[in-house]
Amino acid sequence: MLRRNRIKVSTGVRAEAAAKLNEAYLKFITKGIPFVTLKAAMSLDGKIATKTGESKWITGETTTRYTHRIRSWYDGIMVGTDTVIRDNPGLISTGTRTPMRIILDRQLRIPLSARVFDRKAPTLVVTSSGLRKRRKADELKKRGVRFIYYPEKGRIDLSWLMEKLSGSFITSLLIEGGGELNASALEAGIVDKVLFLISPKIIGGREAKTPVEGEGISMLRKVLNITGYNVRRMGADLFIEGYL
């Protein structure tokens, strides 16, 4: 219509930058599932905790403040049972909006005293449909906690969960879990982007956790390649962002 009215029109101007600016919205509109970012903070030798499980804080104060602000860019933050039990995170954003806390807890093992069950942000628990801890679930519902029930036995299918979350208008999701959840997310193919924060520290230890656990690959030709990445300094740490 503009051209018919003799107005000059240019298309595709800075298309890549525009697509990146709207990446979560574009994926949700075209695919119907959330845009997923996997975030992990680690030492220079790729450890997210010591062999005893201590992880606070591997990265510096500047990086920690920034990553807490990043949470406000997303509709939801997802973690697993072990992360909540081990670290007792509040998963609260220091930004302008508060994302929903999404907890994978198939057997509802997380104690009622956990910070994720306070009323500072909305919380959604994904658990088994055959759950026997009804009294505990009822108590959490009184606190405003919502539930999604996984209908099958075994590990929760993350592709199935993405479909369910889209129905709750979760258009973007930040995964802040441990190595097992990260591995499951990558294996399920739900991850669009990674944010790796690397601190110039060496932890060591064959039993110390890494950001991606699971079974791993057996052949290098099966690696997951990261493209379109950028690297920048943040205090003493390195901030690496890229796309799968």
C-alpha positions as CSV (number, residue, x, y, z in Angstrom):
1,M,0.0,0.0,0.0
2,L,2.9,2.4,0.8
3,R,4.5,1.7,-2.5
4,R,1.3,2.2,-4.4
5,N,1.2,5.6,-2.8
6,R,4.7,6.4,-4.1
7,I,6.4,6.0,-0.8
8,K,9.8,4.5,-0.9
9,V,10.0,1.3,1.2
10,S,13.1,-0.7,2.2
11,T,12.7,-4.2,3.7
12,G,15.1,-6.4,5.6
13,V,16.9,-3.5,7.2
14,R,18.9,-4.9,10.2
15,A,16.7,-8.0,10.1
16,E,19.1,-10.1,12.2
17,A,19.2,-7.5,15.0
18,A,15.4,-7.1,14.9
19,A,14.9,-10.9,15.1
20,K,17.3,-11.1,18.1
21,L,15.5,-8.2,19.8
22,N,12.2,-10.1,19.5
23,E,13.5,-13.7,19.6
24,A,11.2,-14.9,22.4
25,Y,8.1,-13.4,20.9
26,L,8.9,-14.7,17.4
27,K,9.4,-18.3,18.6
28,F,6.3,-18.3,20.7
29,I,4.2,-17.0,17.8
30,T,5.6,-19.3,15.1
31,K,6.2,-22.5,17.2
32,G,3.7,-22.1,20.0
33,I,6.3,-23.0,22.7
34,P,8.6,-20.9,24.9
35,F,12.0,-19.5,23.9
36,V,14.4,-21.3,26.3
37,T,17.7,-20.0,27.6
38,L,20.1,-22.2,29.6
39,K,22.3,-20.3,32.1
40,A,25.2,-21.7,34.0
41,A,28.0,-20.2,36.1
42,M,31.2,-22.1,36.4
43,S,34.9,-22.1,37.2
44,L,37.6,-21.9,34.6
45,D,37.8,-25.7,34.7
46,G,34.1,-26.2,34.2
47,K,32.8,-26.8,37.7
48,I,29.6,-25.4,39.1
49,A,30.3,-26.5,42.7
50,T,33.0,-28.1,44.8
51,K,33.0,-31.8,45.6
52,T,31.0,-31.0,48.7
53,G,28.3,-29.2,46.8
54,E,29.3,-25.6,47.7
55,S,28.5,-23.2,44.9
56,K,28.0,-19.7,46.4
57,W,29.5,-17.8,44.8
58,I,31.7,-19.0,42.0
59,T,31.3,-15.8,39.9
60,G,32.0,-12.3,41.1
61,E,29.5,-9.8,42.6
62,T,29.1,-7.9,39.4
63,T,28.1,-11.0,37.4
64,T,25.8,-12.2,40.2
65,R,23.9,-8.9,40.3
66,Y,23.6,-8.9,36.5
67,T,22.3,-12.5,36.3
68,H,19.7,-11.7,38.9
69,R,18.6,-8.8,36.7
70,I,18.5,-11.1,33.7
71,R,15.6,-13.0,35.3
72,S,13.2,-10.2,34.7
73,W,13.6,-10.6,31.0
74,Y,11.8,-14.0,31.2
75,D,8.3,-15.2,32.0
76,G,9.6,-18.2,33.9
77,I,12.6,-19.6,35.7
78,M,13.0,-23.4,35.9
79,V,15.0,-25.5,38.3
80,G,15.0,-29.1,39.6
81,T,14.4,-30.7,42.9
82,D,18.1,-31.1,43.9
83,T,18.9,-27.5,43.2
84,V,16.1,-26.3,45.5
85,I,17.0,-28.8,48.3
86,R,20.8,-28.1,48.0
87,D,20.8,-24.3,47.5
88,N,17.4,-23.1,48.7
89,P,17.3,-20.3,46.2
90,G,14.6,-17.6,46.2
91,L,14.7,-17.2,42.4
92,I,13.6,-13.6,42.8
93,S,14.4,-11.0,40.2
94,T,16.0,-7.6,40.9
95,G,14.6,-6.3,37.7
96,T,11.3,-4.7,36.8
97,R,9.2,-7.8,36.7
98,T,8.9,-11.0,38.6
99,P,9.0,-14.3,36.6
100,M,7.1,-17.4,37.6
101,R,9.2,-20.0,39.5
102,I,8.8,-23.4,37.8
103,I,10.0,-26.3,40.0
104,L,10.4,-29.9,38.7
105,D,9.6,-32.1,41.7
106,R,8.1,-35.4,40.6
107,Q,7.9,-36.9,44.1
108,L,7.3,-33.5,45.9
109,R,10.4,-33.9,48.0
110,I,11.1,-30.2,48.5
111,P,10.3,-29.1,52.1
112,L,7.5,-26.7,52.8
113,S,10.1,-24.3,54.4
114,A,11.8,-23.8,51.0
115,R,12.1,-20.2,49.8
116,V,10.5,-21.0,46.5
117,F,7.2,-21.5,48.4
118,D,7.1,-18.0,49.8
119,R,4.7,-15.5,48.4
120,K,7.3,-13.2,46.8
121,A,6.7,-14.6,43.3
122,P,4.2,-17.0,41.7
123,T,5.3,-20.7,41.8
124,L,4.4,-23.6,39.6
125,V,5.3,-27.2,40.6
126,V,5.5,-29.9,38.0
127,T,4.9,-33.3,39.7
128,S,3.6,-36.8,39.1
129,S,-0.1,-37.4,38.6
130,G,0.2,-40.4,40.9
131,L,1.4,-38.2,43.7
132,R,0.7,-39.7,47.2
133,K,1.6,-36.6,49.2
134,R,-1.8,-35.0,48.8
135,R,-1.7,-33.2,52.2
136,K,1.5,-31.5,51.3
137,A,0.1,-30.5,47.9
138,D,-3.0,-29.1,49.5
139,E,-0.9,-27.0,51.9
140,L,1.1,-25.6,49.0
141,K,-2.1,-24.8,47.1
142,K,-3.3,-22.7,50.1
143,R,-0.1,-20.7,49.6
144,G,-1.0,-20.0,46.0
145,V,1.3,-22.6,44.4
146,R,0.0,-24.0,41.1
147,F,0.5,-27.5,39.9
148,I,1.0,-29.3,36.6
149,Y,0.7,-33.1,36.8
150,Y,2.8,-35.3,34.6
151,P,0.7,-38.3,33.5
152,E,3.4,-40.9,33.1
153,K,6.0,-42.7,35.2
154,G,9.7,-41.7,35.1
155,R,11.5,-38.5,34.2
156,I,9.3,-35.6,33.1
157,D,9.3,-35.1,29.3
158,L,10.5,-31.5,28.9
159,S,9.1,-31.3,25.3
160,W,5.7,-32.1,26.8
161,L,6.2,-29.6,29.5
162,M,7.0,-26.8,27.0
163,E,3.6,-27.4,25.4
164,K,1.9,-27.2,28.8
165,L,3.8,-24.0,29.8
166,S,2.7,-22.3,26.6
167,G,-0.9,-22.7,27.7
168,S,0.1,-20.6,30.8
169,F,1.5,-17.9,28.5
170,I,5.1,-18.7,29.4
171,T,6.7,-17.3,26.2
172,S,10.2,-17.3,27.5
173,L,12.0,-19.6,30.0
174,L,15.3,-19.4,31.8
175,I,16.8,-22.7,33.1
176,E,18.9,-22.2,36.2
177,G,19.2,-25.9,37.2
178,G,22.1,-28.2,37.9
179,G,24.0,-30.5,35.5
180,E,21.3,-33.2,35.2
181,L,18.4,-30.8,34.3
182,N,20.7,-29.0,31.9
183,A,21.6,-32.3,30.2
184,S,18.0,-33.3,30.0
185,A,17.0,-29.9,28.4
186,L,19.8,-30.2,25.8
187,E,18.9,-33.8,25.1
188,A,15.2,-32.9,24.6
189,G,16.2,-30.2,22.1
190,I,14.3,-27.4,23.9
191,V,17.2,-25.0,24.4
192,D,17.6,-22.1,22.0
193,K,20.3,-20.1,23.7
194,V,23.0,-20.5,26.3
195,L,24.5,-18.0,28.8
196,F,27.8,-19.4,30.3
197,L,29.5,-17.3,33.0
198,I,33.1,-18.3,33.5
199,S,35.1,-17.2,36.6
200,P,38.9,-17.3,36.6
201,K,39.0,-19.9,39.4
202,I,40.1,-23.5,39.4
203,I,38.1,-25.9,41.6
204,G,39.1,-29.4,40.5
205,G,37.9,-32.7,41.7
206,R,36.5,-35.6,39.7
207,E,33.4,-35.6,41.9
208,A,32.7,-31.9,41.5
209,K,29.6,-31.1,39.4
210,T,29.8,-29.8,35.9
211,P,27.2,-27.7,34.1
212,V,26.1,-30.5,31.8
213,E,26.0,-34.0,33.4
214,G,23.8,-36.9,32.0
215,E,25.3,-39.6,29.8
216,G,27.1,-37.3,27.4
217,I,28.1,-38.1,23.8
218,S,30.4,-40.9,22.7
219,M,31.5,-39.3,19.4
220,L,32.6,-35.8,18.7
221,R,30.6,-35.6,15.5
222,K,27.5,-35.5,17.8
223,V,28.5,-32.4,19.7
224,L,26.0,-29.5,20.0
225,N,27.5,-26.5,18.3
226,I,27.1,-22.9,19.5
227,T,26.8,-20.3,16.8
228,G,26.3,-16.5,16.7
229,Y,28.1,-16.2,20.0
230,N,29.6,-13.2,21.7
231,V,32.1,-12.9,24.6
232,R,32.5,-10.0,26.9
233,R,34.1,-9.2,30.2
234,M,32.0,-8.7,33.3
235,G,34.2,-7.7,36.2
236,A,36.8,-10.5,36.4
237,D,34.4,-13.0,34.7
238,L,33.7,-13.9,31.1
239,F,30.1,-13.8,29.8
240,I,29.5,-16.1,26.8
241,E,26.2,-16.0,24.9
242,G,25.3,-18.1,21.9
243,Y,22.7,-20.1,20.1
244,L,22.2,-23.7,19.4
